[in-house]
C-alpha cells in the first residue's frame, strides 16, 4: 500500500517529494504554510519573524501585479493555502468580480487583528518574553 503522507518527505531535496509533502499534508500542517513575515515594527515589538495570517489582519502585498497594495485579509483558505485581500478584485469575462488569491508568504503583516482572545494572549506572552530578553541583554 502506498503511503499518503510522511514527514520524511520534508527533508528530501527532491522536488517531487517536496511537492508531495505539500499536497498530501493534513490540515494541522497545512496551517503552518500560512505564515507571513511581520513588518519591522512588529518584529521588534514581538521578537519573532513571522506569524500565521488571520482574517482581519492588515497586510501589504510584496509580489505580483498588486505589489504595494495595503488591505485587510478577507478570507484564509487553509486547504488550498491562499488568502484573499480587499482591494484586489478583478473582473472576469462574464462581468462578475472575484478576489485574487495570494500565497501567504507573498504578503507582509502590517497590523495584527487582536480581537481573538487566544491570539491576544499569545501575542501578550511574546511581548513579555521579548521584554525579559532585552532586560537580560542590558544587564550583561
Protein Blocks (a to p, Z undefined) as FASTA:
>chain_A
ZZfbdfklmmpcbfklmmmmmmmpcfklmmmmmcccddfklmmmnopabdcddehiacdd
fedjkgoiacddfbdcfklopaddehiaccdfkopacdddddfklpccfbdcfkbmklmm
mmmmmmmmmmmmmmmmmmZZ
